Amino acid sequence: MVLMQNNIPSIDTKHCTLSNEILWQEEQKLKWTDFEGKPEFFSDYSAVSATYVQITHGCSEAGKFAYHVKTAFVKDQSWTRDKHSKDLLEHEQVHFDLTEYYARVMRFQVEQLKDPCGMPLEELKAVTGQVYRELELAHMLYDMQTKHGLDEKNQEVWNEFVATGLEELMDFKNNPVYE
């Protein structure tokens, strides 16, 4: 939702988080109690983390651009069959962290746009759509290479990759502040 304040777009994020969501925060790690969904009967997986990145954006009549990107974990769509495995919970946490990494990539990409209010919406969607596609591929590759967390060596490689990526994009951890 975009509101206008002093002819500058202002993103109203207070009401954007549902009660069944957890916003990504560096100091807050997932707990098994956050996985409130029911396991899919025919699934071979031990756990599933439902995470997403969402961008909200808008332009004022004066052509000022504002945006907000959020990373969320959806509790009632995330589930586990094993509420005791520390390794599995850490694997699921990296899924959430990987989603945050791509939120930072999204913020970086949006910040690089020269005139977002002057460009066709399709061009902005192409930029954000590419980030969404990369995120989906990264999740699939992560699970494939780590064998859903069972390959300890590759799990460690991914843990380091995601932690390093988050650190490298630290400048894009937070959404911009509009005055």
Phi, psi and omega per residue, in radians:
M1 nan 2.298 3.131
V2 -1.977 2.194 3.088
L3 -1.931 2.786 3.116
M4 -1.918 2.292 3.031
Q5 -2.328 2.090 -3.131
N6 0.924 0.724 3.111
N7 1.092 0.357 3.052
I8 -2.064 2.274 3.130
P9 -1.083 2.430 3.107
S10 -2.257 2.197 -3.119
I11 -1.512 2.168 3.095
D12 -1.545 1.770 -3.091
T13 -1.760 -0.118 -3.133
K14 -0.994 -0.686 -3.005
H15 -1.779 0.198 -3.077
C16 -1.519 -0.243 -3.096
T17 -1.788 2.189 3.114
L18 -1.427 2.801 -3.114
S19 -1.159 -0.319 3.134
N20 -1.679 0.316 -3.139
E21 -2.115 2.631 3.000
I22 -2.098 2.166 3.049
L23 -1.370 2.499 -3.124
W24 -1.135 2.275 3.032
Q25 -2.437 2.373 -3.075
E26 -0.963 -0.707 -3.059
E27 -1.505 -0.116 -3.119
Q28 -1.886 2.010 3.120
K29 -1.757 2.677 3.109
L30 -1.144 2.622 3.042
K31 -2.184 2.732 3.141
W32 -1.060 -0.476 3.122
T33 -1.193 -0.258 3.085
D34 -1.311 -0.307 -3.107
F35 -1.564 1.605 -2.998
E36 -1.743 -0.163 -3.122
G37 -1.302 2.901 3.103
K38 -1.619 2.349 3.113
P39 -1.011 2.460 3.087
E40 -1.248 2.234 -3.001
F41 -0.987 -0.786 -3.051
F42 -1.621 0.078 -3.109
S43 -1.334 2.467 3.058
D44 -1.517 -0.127 -3.058
Y45 -1.372 2.670 3.067
S46 -1.522 -0.444 3.141
A47 -2.753 2.710 3.064
V48 -2.400 2.286 3.043
S49 -1.887 2.088 3.067
A50 -1.624 1.924 3.141
T51 -2.253 2.763 3.069
Y52 -2.725 2.823 3.011
V53 -1.988 2.390 3.098
Q54 -2.322 2.338 3.042
I55 -1.972 2.350 3.010
T56 -2.083 2.353 -3.083
H57 -2.633 2.854 3.109
G58 -2.981 2.923 3.129
C59 -2.210 2.475 3.073
S60 -1.427 2.966 3.078
E61 -1.076 -0.457 3.130
A62 -1.457 -0.005 3.097
G63 1.508 0.298 3.095
K64 -1.519 2.297 -3.076
F65 -1.723 2.425 3.045
A66 -2.405 2.580 3.101
Y67 -2.612 2.822 3.072
H68 -2.515 2.299 3.100
V69 -2.057 2.312 3.094
K70 -2.193 2.651 3.046
T71 -2.057 2.201 -3.096
A72 -2.328 2.625 3.017
F73 -1.923 2.227 -3.087
V74 -1.735 1.896 -3.003
K75 -1.099 -0.786 -3.047
D76 -1.395 -0.045 3.038
Q77 -1.909 -0.031 3.115
S78 -1.825 2.434 -3.071
W79 -2.580 2.890 3.086
T80 -2.603 2.641 3.010
R81 -1.735 -0.238 -3.017
D82 -2.263 1.759 -3.111
K83 -1.640 0.370 -3.101
H84 -2.131 -0.346 -3.042
S85 -1.361 1.982 3.086
K86 -1.155 -0.690 -3.138
D87 -1.114 -0.723 3.122
L88 -1.145 -0.733 3.111
L89 -1.099 -0.698 3.089
E90 -1.125 -0.667 3.078
H91 -1.057 -0.778 3.134
E92 -1.162 -0.623 3.087
Q93 -1.067 -0.692 3.139
V94 -1.155 -0.553 3.014
H95 -1.026 -0.796 -3.137
F96 -1.142 -0.747 3.119
D97 -1.126 -0.654 3.103
L98 -1.110 -0.661 3.087
T99 -1.121 -0.732 3.080
E100 -1.110 -0.675 3.092
Y101 -0.976 -0.798 -3.130
Y102 -1.261 -0.431 2.998
A103 -1.123 -0.688 3.103
R104 -1.195 -0.653 3.052
V105 -1.063 -0.739 3.119
M106 -1.053 -0.820 3.127
R107 -1.062 -0.749 3.118
F108 -1.043 -0.840 -3.118
Q109 -1.082 -0.742 -3.138
V110 -1.144 -0.693 3.126
E111 -1.109 -0.434 -3.133
Q112 -1.379 -0.256 -3.109
L113 -1.166 2.324 -3.079
K114 -1.296 -0.793 -3.094
D115 -2.541 1.302 -3.059
P116 -1.044 -0.532 3.130
C117 -1.318 -0.385 -3.133
G118 -1.632 -0.118 -3.104
M119 -1.642 2.658 3.077
P120 -1.074 2.529 -3.135
L121 -0.982 -0.571 -3.140
E122 -1.095 -0.597 3.113
E123 -1.198 -0.731 3.094
L124 -1.128 -0.720 3.102
K125 -1.123 -0.571 3.108
A126 -1.136 -0.708 3.129
V127 -1.145 -0.885 -3.109
T128 -1.208 -0.636 3.120
G129 -1.079 -0.654 3.101
Q130 -1.110 -0.702 3.116
V131 -1.140 -0.735 3.116
Y132 -1.074 -0.733 3.132
R133 -1.125 -0.747 3.122
E134 -1.094 -0.679 3.111
L135 -1.072 -0.832 3.139
E136 -1.067 -0.761 3.112
L137 -1.118 -0.687 3.141
A138 -1.100 -0.732 3.106
H139 -1.091 -0.736 3.129
M140 -1.147 -0.769 3.135
L141 -1.117 -0.718 3.113
Y142 -1.003 -0.885 3.141
D143 -1.154 -0.676 -3.135
M144 -1.143 -0.837 -3.075
Q145 -1.247 -0.562 -3.135
T146 -1.622 -0.027 -3.050
K147 0.904 0.855 3.141
H148 0.992 0.636 3.073
G149 1.638 -0.081 -3.098
L150 -1.404 -0.425 3.113
D151 -1.540 1.696 -3.032
E152 -1.058 -0.687 -3.125
K153 -1.109 -0.879 3.127
N154 -1.226 -0.515 3.059
Q155 -1.079 -0.750 3.129
E156 -1.121 -0.675 3.094
V157 -1.059 -0.793 -3.141
W158 -1.198 -0.679 3.092
N159 -0.970 -0.811 -3.126
E160 -1.183 -0.740 3.137
F161 -1.023 -0.838 -3.104
V162 -1.203 -0.746 3.125
A163 -1.076 -0.739 3.118
T164 -1.145 -0.730 3.119
G165 -1.076 -0.743 3.100
L166 -1.096 -0.711 3.133
E167 -1.152 -0.768 -3.122
E168 -1.116 -0.502 3.136
L169 -1.830 0.460 -3.124
M170 -0.972 -0.588 3.134
D171 -1.115 -0.261 -3.115
F172 -1.986 0.395 3.125
K173 -1.157 -0.698 -3.078
N174 -1.902 2.719 3.049
N175 -1.290 2.689 3.112
P176 -1.103 2.659 3.082
V177 -1.808 2.263 -3.113
Y178 -1.836 2.368 3.134
E179 -1.812 nan nan
